[in-house]
């Protein structure tokens, strides 16, 4: 019974991950931790966003959406622009 419970839990985690989407956004001009915090704060206000990770060295913002949610380019670009930066590229992948 315990093995069955672990199997069901693992299967449901895989199922959950299959419905999340990862948005990788390359941002021009982002250079400091203050910049990163502003961007994280902007994305945290969006209902579809589960987590935001900012990599200053590579000027990359990774946005992980909630299950079954997506962000369109305009929403991503607005959140970046509202913080004073330009979006260079948006890449999407399913987690």
C-alpha positions as a Markdown table, in Angstrom:
| # | Residue | x | y | z |
|---|---|---|---|---|
| 1 | Unk | 0.0 | 0.0 | 0.0 |
| 2 | Unk | 2.9 | 2.4 | 0.8 |
| 3 | Unk | 4.4 | 1.8 | -2.6 |
| 4 | Unk | 1.1 | 2.5 | -4.3 |
| 5 | Unk | 0.8 | 5.8 | -2.3 |
| 6 | Unk | 4.3 | 6.9 | -3.3 |
| 7 | Unk | 3.6 | 5.9 | -7.0 |
| 8 | Unk | 0.4 | 8.0 | -7.0 |
| 9 | Unk | 2.2 | 10.9 | -5.4 |
| 10 | Unk | 5.0 | 10.8 | -8.0 |
| 11 | Unk | 2.5 | 10.5 | -10.8 |
| 12 | Unk | 0.6 | 13.5 | -9.6 |
| 13 | Unk | 3.8 | 15.6 | -9.3 |
| 14 | Unk | 4.7 | 14.7 | -12.9 |
| 15 | Unk | 1.2 | 15.6 | -14.0 |
| 16 | Unk | 1.4 | 18.9 | -12.2 |
| 17 | Unk | 4.8 | 19.8 | -13.8 |
| 18 | Unk | 3.5 | 18.9 | -17.2 |
| 19 | Unk | 0.9 | 21.7 | -17.0 |
| 20 | Unk | 3.4 | 24.5 | -15.9 |
| 21 | Unk | 5.1 | 26.6 | -18.4 |
| 22 | Unk | 8.5 | 28.3 | -18.1 |
| 23 | Unk | 9.1 | 31.7 | -19.7 |
| 24 | Unk | 12.7 | 32.7 | -20.1 |
| 25 | Unk | 13.1 | 36.4 | -20.7 |
| 26 | Unk | 16.4 | 38.0 | -21.7 |
| 27 | Unk | 16.4 | 41.6 | -20.4 |
| 28 | Unk | 18.6 | 44.5 | -21.5 |
| 29 | Unk | 20.0 | 46.9 | -18.9 |
| 30 | Unk | 19.5 | 44.8 | -15.7 |
| 31 | Unk | 22.7 | 45.2 | -13.6 |
| 32 | Unk | 22.0 | 45.1 | -9.9 |
| 33 | Unk | 20.1 | 43.3 | -7.1 |
| 34 | Unk | 17.7 | 46.3 | -6.8 |
| 35 | Unk | 16.8 | 45.8 | -10.5 |
| 36 | Unk | 16.2 | 42.1 | -9.8 |
| 37 | Unk | 13.9 | 42.7 | -6.8 |
| 38 | Unk | 11.8 | 45.2 | -8.8 |
| 39 | Unk | 11.3 | 42.7 | -11.6 |
| 40 | Unk | 10.5 | 39.9 | -9.1 |
| 41 | Unk | 8.0 | 42.1 | -7.3 |
| 42 | Unk | 6.2 | 43.0 | -10.6 |
| 43 | Unk | 5.8 | 39.4 | -11.7 |
| 44 | Unk | 4.7 | 38.3 | -8.2 |
| 45 | Unk | 1.6 | 40.5 | -8.6 |
| 46 | Unk | 0.5 | 38.6 | -11.6 |
| 47 | Unk | -2.0 | 35.8 | -10.8 |
| 48 | Unk | -0.5 | 33.4 | -13.3 |
| 49 | Unk | 3.0 | 33.5 | -11.9 |
| 50 | Unk | 4.1 | 30.9 | -9.4 |
| 51 | Unk | 7.8 | 31.8 | -9.2 |
| 52 | Unk | 10.3 | 34.3 | -10.7 |
| 53 | Unk | 14.1 | 33.7 | -10.7 |
| 54 | Unk | 16.4 | 36.5 | -11.8 |
| 55 | Unk | 20.0 | 35.8 | -13.0 |
| 56 | Unk | 21.8 | 39.1 | -13.2 |
| 57 | Unk | 25.0 | 37.6 | -14.7 |
| 58 | Unk | 23.1 | 36.4 | -17.8 |
| 59 | Unk | 20.4 | 39.1 | -17.7 |
| 60 | Unk | 17.8 | 36.4 | -17.6 |
| 61 | Unk | 14.4 | 36.3 | -15.9 |
| 62 | Unk | 12.8 | 32.9 | -15.6 |
| 63 | Unk | 9.1 | 32.9 | -14.9 |
| 64 | Unk | 7.4 | 29.7 | -13.8 |
| 65 | Unk | 3.6 | 29.9 | -14.2 |
| 66 | Unk | 1.0 | 28.2 | -12.1 |
| 67 | Unk | -0.6 | 25.0 | -13.3 |
| 68 | Unk | -2.6 | 25.7 | -16.5 |
| 69 | Unk | -1.7 | 29.3 | -16.6 |
| 70 | Unk | 0.2 | 31.2 | -19.3 |
| 71 | Unk | 1.5 | 34.7 | -19.9 |
| 72 | Unk | 1.4 | 36.5 | -23.2 |
| 73 | Unk | 4.2 | 38.5 | -24.7 |
| 74 | Unk | 2.5 | 41.8 | -24.0 |
| 75 | Unk | 2.1 | 41.1 | -20.3 |
| 76 | Unk | 5.8 | 40.0 | -20.0 |
| 77 | Unk | 7.0 | 43.0 | -21.9 |
| 78 | Unk | 4.9 | 45.4 | -19.9 |
| 79 | Unk | 6.2 | 44.1 | -16.5 |
| 80 | Unk | 9.8 | 44.4 | -17.8 |
| 81 | Unk | 9.2 | 47.9 | -19.3 |
| 82 | Unk | 7.5 | 49.1 | -16.1 |
| 83 | Unk | 10.8 | 48.5 | -14.4 |
| 84 | Unk | 12.7 | 50.5 | -16.9 |
| 85 | Unk | 14.2 | 47.7 | -19.0 |
| 86 | Unk | 13.8 | 46.3 | -22.5 |
| 87 | Unk | 12.9 | 42.8 | -23.4 |
| 88 | Unk | 15.4 | 41.2 | -25.8 |
| 89 | Unk | 14.0 | 37.7 | -26.2 |
| 90 | Unk | 11.2 | 35.5 | -24.8 |
| 91 | Unk | 11.6 | 31.7 | -24.9 |
| 92 | Unk | 9.0 | 29.3 | -23.7 |
| 93 | Unk | 9.1 | 25.7 | -22.6 |
| 94 | Unk | 6.9 | 23.3 | -20.7 |
| 95 | Unk | 8.2 | 22.1 | -17.4 |
